[in-house]
Amino acid sequence: MDLIVKPGKALKGEILMPGDKSISHRSIMCAAIAKGSSVIRGFLKGEDCLATLDAFSKMGVNIDQHEKEIVVHGVGLQGLKKPNADLYLGNSGTSMRLMSGLLCGQSFSSTLTGDASLSFRPMERIVTPLTTMGANISSGKGGCPPLEINPSEKLKAFSYELPIASAQVKSCLMFASLYADGPVVIKEKLQTRDHTELMFRKFGIDVSIEESEGLKEIHVLPPKSMDATDINIPGDFSSAAFLILAALITPGSDLTLMNIGINKTRIALLEVLIEMGADIKLSNVIHEYEHCADISIRASELKGITLNPKLVPNLIDEMPVLFIAAALAEGTTRIRGAEELRFKESDRLESMAKTLNLFGVKHKIFEDGIDIKGVDQFETDLPFNSGEIDSFGDHRIAMASIIGALRSKGSCKVKNCNNISTSFPGFINLSNRIGITLEKA
């Protein structure tokens, strides 16, 4: 599916966003192995999260889907059943990495597969620590999927320091820790998303956080059982980021996104955009297990910055948004420490560099980052060149390119946008509703 984007006019309105993808994955996984029925409201019915839901259905978990909620009838920590076939997880790296930890503690064998893109994602980063823990898991050629998981004698209590900042690796080990024979300690140098820690506590699991010698330590005490609970999922900040960008760069815009998750480990982009001069305000803040708020955005004149590398782990999904913001900011933005971008659904450093090339934005790419020389969007009416943009089958590249095209001199075609539905179902309709002119080619 290719999409045509026309130069943008002022964006207005108040809108609700789809549920958070990261929290949706974790809610299904925890509810499935809890005792009793959990009601989940705001679940994201995008392809990635539905892949997780489908996998647990194939392992004997009954899940009732309703319009505004789903009900998961949990089977307990040891209640999952052997699937009749390989578990196909589409494009969802989150599903594969997190479920691997959980499945290493089961008494049956399983095989995890994915689409062509997922089949080239690195998995040794979870296979190595899981094996050290006692798991019987192996990857395919080059350390990539499929993943073969067989029963192990036992998973051991252990302590592990993450060599790279990765919420997926951390969460994988946390799910494995539920089946360990003693406490598990996971250490990270840089703070990553803490949705798993919060979700575990929501289900009554003993999770404590300590600081030691500059490291954050997550201590997990394996539970004897987990009790069902009801979960309200806020709007997805990573999806909201694209509309935040759209409002910031389109003159005259005044947009409010309602009930968005503002977990402190997710909203580094807001901190960075405000540093760049963005007019962004939070209101109606609600403090639950996950905090949420309404986010109001007005078009703003942005200035280039040197990004603090410590923020990168909590910006990794929003980095394509930041690239476009930097391209429309006065001066140069410098980004380093972002080598993990090369291992996402596409090599996002290279992919976004090619998009910037097409838009006519000067930049210099490095192994772990990029320098972007911006143009002042308020001095030049429509500063970007127009043309055809390849999304490389990456949903975040596709959406960032679509938003960037709002400032192009003419219509742009963004190619291969099918994967947008993995994380942001309804993106086209929602975009058109707030004033973005977007149609299928």
N, C-alpha and C positions, 0 to 999 in steps of 0.2 A: 504493500500500500504506500503510494506516494501522496504527499500533501502539498497543496499550494498555499502560500502565506502572502498576504498583501501588506504593504506598509501600514503601521498601526496609527490609530487615533486614540484619544484619551480613553482609558479604561476606568469604568465606574461600577460600583455595586457592593453588595455584601453577599458572600457565598460560603457555603459549607464545603469542606474538602473531604475526599474519601479517607477512610481509616488508615492509620499508620501501618505500613507494611511490616516493619521489624516487629512491632508488638503483636500484629496478627499472627505471624508465624509462631511466636513463642506462646501465645495464648492457646493455640491448638495443641502444640506439643505437650504443654503442662496439663491441660485439661484432659487429654487422652490418657495420661498415666496416673491421673488422680482417681480417688474413689468417689463416685457419685456424678451427678449431672451439673455441668457448668454452663451458664448462659453468657454468651459473648455478644455484646452490642457494638456496632461500628466496625465489624470485621471487613477487611478489604477483600472484595471478591475479584481481585486481579489474578492473572494466570499463575504468578509465582506462589501466592498464598493458597490458591485452589489446588496447586500441586501438592503442597504440604497436607492439606485437608484430605485429598484423594489417597495419599500414601497411608494415612492412618485408617481411613475407611477400609483399605485393602488389608490392614492388619487387625481387623475385627472390631474397630471402634465405630459405634453407631453415632452418626452426626445428623441432626435434623436441621435443615436450612429453611429459614423463614425470611420474609422481606427485610426486616430490620434487625434480626438477631439469628444466631445459630445456637443450637443446644448440643453440647458434646457429652455423651454418656461415657464417662471415664471407666477404664477397666483395671486401674491400679498399676503399680510399678511393674508387676510381673504378669500382667494380663494380656499383653499383645500376642497376636498369633502370627505364625509364619505366613507371609504373603504367597499367593499361588504363582506369582511371576515377578520379574524384576520390577523395582519401584522406579518409575520414570518421573523425573523431576523437572523436565522442560529446561528452562533457562535459569532456574533458581539455585544459585550458589549458596544462598542462606539455607535453603531446605537441605541441600546435600551435606553441608558442613555440620550443621547443628544436629541433624538426624543421625549422622554417623556416630557421634558421641553417645546418643541415646541407644542406638541399636547395638553398640558394642557390649552393652550390658544384658542383652537378651539371650535366651536359651535356644534360639533358632538362627539359621543362616539367612542372609539377605544380600541383594545386589542392587546398588544404586547407579542409575544411568541418567543421562541428560541429552539435550539437543546438541547440535554441532558446536555451538559456542561454549556451552558448559563443559563439553568434552575436552576442551583445551585449557580449562582453568586449573591452576596448581592445587594439588591435594596433599602433597607430602608434608605440608605445614601442619596438617592435622594427623596424618598417618604416623609420623615420627613420635610425637608425644603420646598418642593413644597406644602405640606399640610399647613404649616405655612403661606405660601404665598397666600393661598386661593384656591389651586387646589383641584380637586376632583379625587384623584388617590389612588389606593390600590394595594398592592402586593399579591402574593400567599403565600403558606405555608412557614413559616420560613423567611419571608421577601424576598423571591425569586420570579422570574417570574412564571406565567404571570403577566403583569401589566394591570390593568383595569383603563381606563381614561374616565371620563364623564365630560360634560360641567360644568363649575363653574360659579357662579354669576359674579365674577371678580377676577383677580389676582392683589394683592396689591403691592404697593411699599414697599420694606422692606430692611433691612440690615442684613447680615448673615456672620458669621465667620466660615470658613470650619474647622470642628474638625479634619480632616485628609487632608493631601496634596493630592488632586486629581483633575487633569485637567478635567476628565469626569464629576465630580459633579459640578465643577465651570461652565463648559460649559453648562450643563443641565440648571442651574439656569440662565445663560445668555440668552439662547434661550427662557426660560419662561419670562424673563424680557421684551422681545419684545412686550408682550401682557399685561404688568402691567399698572396700572393706574397712575404710577409715577416712579421716578427714583429708581433704584435698586443698592445696594452697596454690593459687595461680597468681603470678606476679607480673605487673606491667610497669614499664618506665613512663609511658605516656597514657593518660586517661583515655579509654575508649568508651563507646556507648555502653550504658549500664542497664539496658532494658532487661537483660536476663537476671541480673541481681534483683531488680525490682519485682519482676514476675515471680521469681522463686519465693521471695518473701510473701508475695500475695497468696501463694499456695502453701504457706506455712513452713517453708524450708529454712533451716538455720544457716543464714549467710551473714558473715561479718566482714567488715573492711578495716584493715590496719595499714599504717604507714611505717615502713622500715627501710632505712638507708636510701631514701629517695625513691623507693619503689612502693607502688600501691599493691597490697596483698588482699586477694579475695579468698576467704576461708569458707569452704562448703562442708557442712557436716551431713553425711548421707542420711536421708530420712528412712524410717521404717514404713511410712506410708504418706500419701499426700491427699488432702481433702479438697473436694471440689469447691469452687468459688465463682462468683459472677464478676464479669470484667466489662468495663466501659473503655473502648479504644478511642483516643482522640484523633483528630485529623493529622495526616502525614505531613510532617515538616519538609521532608525532602521533595515531596510533590508540590507543596505550597511554595517552595523556593523559586520555582519557575514563574509563578504568577507574581511573586514579590519582585522578581527581576523585571517582568513585563511592565509593572506599574512604575517602577523606579526610572526606567529608561524611556518611557513614552510620555512626552510633555502633556500636562493637564490631567494626568491620572490621579485618582483618589479611590483606593480600593481597600476593602476590609475582608479578611479571611477569618472565619469564625471557628472557635473550638479547635485550635491547632495545638498539637503537643509541643511543649517548650521545655522538654527534658534538657537539663543543663549540659549534658554530653552530646546534644544534637544541634544546638543553635549557635554554634561558633560562627556560622555565616552571618547571623544578625549582628554579632559583635564586629565582624570585619566590615560589613556594609555600613554600619553606623560610623565606624572609623573613617570610611571613605566619604562620609557626608550624607548618608541616606536618611531621609525623614521617615522613620519607622517607630511606631508606638504600640505598646501592649495595653490591653484593658480586659476587664472581666476575668481576671486570673483565678483559676480554680486549683486548689491544692489537694489532689488525690494521690494514689500510688504513683501515677504519672501526672505531672502538672500540665495544664493547658490554658490557653488564653486566646482572645481575639487579637489579630495583628492588623494594624492599619498602616497603609503605605501611600506616600505621595511621591510624585515624580521629583527627582532630586539631581542636582549637579554633583557628580562624583569626582573624587581625586584619587590618583594612584597611590599605592602603599607598598611597603615591604612586608610581606606576610610573616607573622611569627610561626616558625616551623612547628612549635608545640601545638598549634591549633589544627594542623593538618589531619590527624586521625579522626577528628570530629567534623571534618569538612569534606571527607573523601567523596561522598555521593553528591555533594553540592559544588564540587570543584568546576564542572562545566558551566554552572551558573556564574561562578566567580570570574571565569575567563571572559565571558561576555560582558559582565559588569566592568572588568578592567579595560576591555577594548573600547568602552564608552566613557572612560574616566580621563580626566586631565592628567597628563604625566605618565610615568611608567610604573607598572605593578610588577613586583618581583616575587616569585613563588619558588621555594625550594623544599626538599624533604618529602616530595610527593611521588616517589617512585612506585608506590603501591597502585597509582593510577594505571600503570602499564599492565596490571593483572586483573582488570575488571572485565565487563562484558566485551569490551574492546580495549586496545591500548589507548586510553583516553587522552594521554598527552599527545600522541601522534594524531589521533582523530580530531581533537579540538584544534591542534595547530593547522591542520588542513582546512578546517572550517574558517579559522581566522584568515588564512591565505585567501580563500575565496571572497571573504568580506573585504579584503584589502587592508587588513590590520597588520602593522609591522610587529614582529616578535622574534625572539631567539629562544630555541628550545634546548634544554639540557637533559642529562640522563634522569635527574630527579626533579625537574621543574621547568619553568619558563619565565622569560621577561616579556611583558606585553606593553607596547607603547600605545596608549589610548588616544582617542579623539574626543573632543568636547562635543557631546551630542546637542548642546544648547547653542553652540556657535554654528554648527553645520546642521541643516534641517534633516537631511537623511544621509548620514555619513557612510553607510556600508554599500558595497557593490551588491548587485543581485545576481542570481544564477541558480545552478543546481548544486545541492549539497548532499553528500552521501552520509547517512547516519551510521553506516557500518553495522547495522543491525543492533545498535545499542540504544535503548530507550532514553537514557539521559542525554546522550549526544543528540538524538532526534529532537527532544523537547528544548534543549538549550539552543539548538540551531533555529528552531521555529521562533523562539522568542527573540533571538538576535535579528532574525529577518524582519521583525517589525520596524527596524531602523534602516532597512535597505532602500535603495533608490527606486526599486520596482519589485514586482512579484518574484518570490523565490519558490523553487520546488525542493522539498526535503524528501529524499528517497528512502525507501525501505523503513517505514515507520510502524510496521506491525507490532514490534516489541513494546510500544508504548503501553499496550494493554497489560503487560506484565506487572506494572507498578501503578498505573494511573488510568483505570477504566473510566470512560466518560470524558477524557481530556478534550476531545474535539468539541463536544457539546458545551462543556463548561467554558472553554475558551471563547466560543462564539457568543455565549451569553453575556460575557463581560466586555465584549467589543473587539476581540481579536478575530479578524477575517480569515478563516481557515476552512479549506474544503478539500475533498479528495480529488486527486488528479484524474 
